[in-house]
Amino acid sequence: MKHSSQQITVDDLVITVVRKNIKNLNLSVHGPDGMVRVSAPRQTSDATIRRVVQERLEWIRRQQKRFASMAEPAAARYVSGEPVDYLGQTYHLNVIESTGLSKAVLHAGKFDLHVPAGSTAATRQRILEAWYRAQLKLLIPQLIAQWEPVMGVKVAAWGVKRMKTKWGTCNIRARRIWLNLELAKLPPVYLEYVVVHEMTHLLERLHNPRFKGLLEGFLPGWRTLRKGLQESVKSNGRLRMG
């Protein structure tokens, strides 16, 4: 039998109710707009659903507030004074227009961005991202070399690229891992977590109990790290582990 769907209102909340062949009632809040959904056994009455929603109103409001805080920030312009993040620290750009080599330089707590005169935001972004990429390419080999003997695996190749939906991926057959360029902005512990997560796929392809058990053995605090990673960059709320 097909699922039946309806909408009910509780206080000022519009609730999507889906009745289907399940045993327990499930209430959830979904982004990006904080939609409230209830999955319920077919025989569950509207009155029961309303009561459950009423009991969870405070929690629902908190979740909706969290999603609201994850709204897309204004597009970066890459101008002097604008904040940029690197390894969990926030710096302010000092844009220097010159005819010399385009580059980013971090020194004494200052982040100088040397750019061509009249350069666009896109050009400045490319210069900054090239610097991020170079920094990650210094950090990642150290982490892989540190963890290979511990995990008993060998990474054949690795790379850094911009990814819209994943923090990292692993091609098991090629024994190659990819890391998201955005990791350069976060505290180093998250880069290590993603590296170890992807290397664990060389031992177990699926995100199953065996995978989680292996990861627990390597990084006992991985669940806390995963939660922190999900919350660290709110504008990338869609990113997930590969």
Backbone hydrogen bonds, N-H to C=O, Kabsch-Sander energy under -0.5 kcal/mol:
donor,donor_aa,acceptor,acceptor_aa,energy
4,S,19,R,-2.0
6,Q,17,V,-2.4
8,I,15,I,-2.3
10,V,13,L,-2.5
13,L,10,V,-2.7
15,I,8,I,-3.7
15,I,13,L,-0.7
16,T,36,V,-2.5
17,V,6,Q,-3.3
17,V,15,I,-0.6
18,V,16,T,-0.5
18,V,38,V,-3.2
19,R,4,S,-2.8
19,R,17,V,-0.5
20,K,40,A,-2.2
22,I,20,K,-2.2
26,N,39,S,-3.3
28,S,37,R,-2.7
30,H,35,M,-3.0
34,G,30,H,-0.8
35,M,30,H,-1.5
36,V,14,V,-0.7
37,R,28,S,-2.9
38,V,16,T,-3.1
39,S,26,N,-2.7
40,A,18,V,-2.6
40,A,38,V,-0.5
42,R,20,K,-0.8
44,T,41,P,-1.9
49,I,45,S,-1.9
50,R,46,D,-2.9
51,R,47,A,-2.1
52,V,48,T,-2.2
53,V,49,I,-2.5
54,Q,50,R,-2.6
55,E,51,R,-2.1
56,R,52,V,-1.3
56,R,53,V,-0.5
57,L,54,Q,-1.1
60,I,56,R,-2.8
61,R,57,L,-2.7
62,R,58,E,-1.9
63,Q,59,W,-2.2
64,Q,60,I,-2.5
65,K,61,R,-2.4
66,R,62,R,-2.1
67,F,63,Q,-2.3
68,A,64,Q,-2.3
69,S,65,K,-1.7
70,M,66,R,-0.5
70,M,67,F,-1.2
71,A,68,A,-1.2
81,G,93,L,-3.1
82,E,79,V,-2.0
84,V,91,Y,-2.7
86,Y,89,Q,-2.6
87,L,184,A,-3.1
88,G,185,K,-1.9
89,Q,86,Y,-1.9
91,Y,84,V,-3.4
93,L,82,E,-2.7
94,N,111,F,-2.4
96,I,113,L,-2.9
97,E,95,V,-0.5
98,S,115,V,-2.5
103,K,114,H,-1.5
105,V,112,D,-2.9
107,H,105,V,-0.6
107,H,110,K,-2.6
110,K,107,H,-2.6
111,F,92,H,-1.1
112,D,105,V,-2.7
112,D,110,K,-0.6
113,L,94,N,-2.4
114,H,103,K,-3.1
114,H,112,D,-0.6
115,V,96,I,-2.6
115,V,113,L,-0.6
119,S,116,P,-1.8
124,R,120,T,-2.2
125,Q,121,A,-2.5
126,R,122,A,-2.0
127,I,123,T,-1.9
128,L,124,R,-2.3
129,E,125,Q,-2.9
130,A,126,R,-2.0
131,W,127,I,-1.5
132,Y,128,L,-2.3
133,R,129,E,-2.7
134,A,130,A,-2.1
135,Q,131,W,-2.2
136,L,132,Y,-2.4
137,K,133,R,-2.0
138,L,134,A,-0.5
138,L,135,Q,-1.1
139,L,135,Q,-1.6
140,I,136,L,-3.1
142,Q,138,L,-0.5
143,L,139,L,-1.6
144,I,140,I,-2.6
145,A,141,P,-2.6
146,Q,142,Q,-1.9
147,W,143,L,-2.2
148,E,144,I,-2.3
151,M,147,W,-2.7
152,G,148,E,-1.9
153,V,148,E,-1.3
156,A,154,K,-0.6
156,A,175,R,-2.1
157,A,175,R,-1.5
159,G,177,I,-1.5
161,K,179,L,-2.2
167,W,240,R,-2.8
168,G,240,R,-0.5
169,T,178,W,-1.9
171,N,176,R,-3.4
172,I,170,C,-0.9
175,R,171,N,-1.3
176,R,171,N,-1.9
177,I,157,A,-1.8
178,W,169,T,-2.3
179,L,159,G,-2.4
180,N,167,W,-2.4
181,L,161,K,-1.7
183,L,180,N,-1.9
184,A,181,L,-1.9
185,K,182,E,-1.9
186,L,183,L,-1.0
190,Y,187,P,-2.0
191,L,187,P,-0.8
192,E,188,P,-2.2
193,Y,189,V,-1.9
194,V,190,Y,-2.3
195,V,191,L,-2.4
196,V,192,E,-2.7
197,H,193,Y,-2.7
198,E,194,V,-2.6
199,M,195,V,-2.4
200,T,196,V,-2.0
201,H,197,H,-0.8
201,H,198,E,-0.6
202,L,199,M,-1.5
203,L,200,T,-1.9
204,E,200,T,-1.7
208,N,206,L,-1.4
212,K,208,N,-2.4
213,G,209,P,-2.3
214,L,210,R,-2.4
215,L,211,F,-2.7
216,E,212,K,-2.2
217,G,213,G,-1.7
218,F,214,L,-1.8
219,L,215,L,-3.4
222,W,219,L,-2.1
225,L,221,G,-2.0
226,R,222,W,-2.9
227,K,223,R,-2.2
228,G,224,T,-2.4
229,L,225,L,-2.6
230,Q,226,R,-2.0
231,E,227,K,-1.4
232,S,228,G,-1.7
233,V,229,L,-0.8
234,K,232,S,-0.6
236,N,233,V,-1.9
237,G,234,K,-1.2
239,L,236,N,-2.2
240,R,165,T,-1.6
242,G,168,G,-0.6
